[in-house]
Amino acid sequence: MAERFSLTDGLIDSQELIERAVASLRDGKLIIAPLEHGYVFLADAFNHGAVKKIHKLRQVPPATAAQVIVGDIKTVKGISLQFGETITALAEKFWPGLLTINLTPAQGLVWDLGDARALKEISVRVPSAEFVRSVALASGPLAVGAACLSGRPAPRKSTFFPALDSDYAALFDLGELPEGPSSTVIAIEQEGARLVRAGAISLADLRSVSANISVPA
């Protein structure tokens, strides 16, 4: 039976909740937790079975990679060698926050994010959602997927998810989450970055940090 913990009532110390979340993830289980504007499934990014379970619950099409949540820039630099001057400046400006960076993972990482390791890029973000960021800092990289069926918006309320209680270890409840924009997505290029999807951070915002931001033709 999945446990349910409130992140708002103060009855349980926040550090204890982080430790409970990390323990579940290290046991290969899923948890549900709040990001900025929606509830998500989280799993240890290096646990193939747990990542596969996220895809199964969400009914994700084959060869689709889960995104990755990390706790800080230092962790990203440990899983990719692509952090040049432009990307470092953008990450330092907009992380934690709604900036997703597509980058090539370092060789030798033993993970499968659901694409059978066929894709050359992974999508990484440091969220501003404090609880999830703290869990990621304590546990290491997390695979993430919206706690809903593929193609639907992440639920803002903690009332219904496409999962049985036995499918996940715990729900960390922050109540109804605010509406808000999706993350801006950029990809690393040799001399800078390319805008993949506009979102919370505008092209003008990105270019205020670095002029080396290209846009799709």
N, C-alpha and C positions, 0 to 999 in steps of 0.2 A: 504494500500500500504506500503510495507516494505521500511524503510529508509536505505540509504547507506551512510556510513561515512568512510572517508579516515583516516588511522592511520599514514599517511606519509606526508600529505601536510601542517600540522601545522595550518590549518585555524580554527580548533576548539580545545580548550584546552583539554588536555588528561583527566583531572579530570572531565570535563563536559561529555566526552564520557563514562567514567566509570559510572558516575551517570545515564546517559541515559540507559546504558546496565542493570544496577542493577534495575532501575525502570521497565523496560520491564520484567525482570525475576520475579520480585515480583508481577507483574500483571498476572503471569502465562503464559507468552509468551515465544517463543523460540527466540534465536538470533544465528547468525552465526559469528564465530570469528576465528582468526588464532592461532593454536598451533605452535609448532616448525617446523613441516614439512607438515602440512595439515590443511585445514579448517574443522571446526566441528560445529555441532549443540550443543547448550548449553541450559540447563533448570534448574530451581530450583529443586534440588534433592528431596525435600520434597513435590513437587507438582505432584501428581500422574497423573493428566491429561496431564501435559506438558511432563513428561517422556514418557508416552504412545504415545504421538504424535511423539517424536523422533523415537520410534520403528516403528510406522506406516509409516513414511516417508522413513525410511531406509529399510522397509520390512524385519525386523529382525525376525528370527524364534522364536516361542513361548518359554517362560521360559528362556529368555536370559536377563541377568542383564546388565544395562548400567554401564560403568565405572564412577568413581567419581573424580572430580578435586577439590582440596582444595588450600587455599592460603598459609598455613604454617603448621608446625608440630603440633603446639598447637591445631589447629582445628582437626587434626586426632586423637589426644589424647582425644578429647571430644566425638568422635564417636566410639572409640574402646578402650578396656582395655588391649590390647595385646602388648603394646609397652614396651618390655623388653630392656635389655642392648644392645643386638646385633642389634635389629631393630632400636633403637634410634641412635646408632652409624652409621648405614648405611644411615638412613634418613638425619642425620646431614651432612654426607659427600656428598651425591648425590642429595639432594634436595636443591633448585629447580633443576629439571633435568629429565632425561629419565629413571627413576626408578619407576616401578609400584609395589606396595605391596598389596598382597592379604591377607586380615585379616578378623576376625570375628567382626561384628559391635556390639556395646553395646546394651544390651537389652533395649527395650522401645523406640527405634527410630521409629517414625511414617513415614516410607517411603516404597515405592514399586518401585524398580528400573527396573521393567519389568518382574520379575521372580515370581510374586505373593508372594514375601517374602519367597520363598522356599529354596533358596540357603543360605548356612551358611557363605559364604565369600563375601566380596565386594573388588573391585580393586580400589585402591586409588593412586593418584599421585599429587605432587606439581610441576607444569610445570615451565620451564624456560621462557616460552612465557610471557613477562612482562604484556601485556594488560589483558590477561585472568587471570593471577595470581592476578592482582590488583582487577579485578571484583570479583573473588572468595573471596578475603580478605574482600571485602565490603559486599558481599551478603550471604556468607556461602557456604556450599558444593553445587557443580554443577554436574548434570548428563551430561555426554558427549557421543557423538557418531559422528563418521566421517560423514561429510556432503555429503554422497554418499550412494548408495544402499549397503546393507550388503554384505560383501565379497570382495568389491572393495577397492582399496587404497584411502585414503583421498585425495581430490583434492588439488593440490598445487596452482591452479589459482582460482580467484574469479569470474569466468565467467559462470559456470553452476552448479546448484544443483538440486537434485530431489525434488523440492518444488516450490509451487507457492508463489508469493509475499505475499499472504494472510496467508501463513503458518508460517511466522516468522515476528518478529517486526523490526529487523534491521540486516544489514550486516556491519561488521567492517572490512574494506578492507586494507590489508597490501601489496597488490600486489602479485606477484608470489613468493611463498615460496621456500626455498632451499630444495633439496633432502637431505635425511638423514635416519639413521637407526630407527627402531622401539624401543620402550622402552624395557628395560630388566625387566622381571617379576620375583618376588620372592614371596614365601609364608612363613608365619610364622610357625615355628615348636617349640616344647616345649623348646629345648635347642639352638635354633638359627633360621636359615632360610633355605629354599630349593629353588634352582634355577628351575623355571618353564619354562622360555623362555629366551634364550640368545638374547641380542640386543646391544644397544649402550654401555652398561657397561658390561665388560667381567667378567668371573668367577674370573680371576686373580685380577681384580680391586676390586671385592667384597671381596675376601679373603685377600686383602691387608688391609682391615678394620677389618674383623673378620674371623677367621679360621672356624667358625661354620656355614659353607655354604655347604649343601649337594647337590648332583646332582641326577637326576632320574637314577634308576638302568638300 
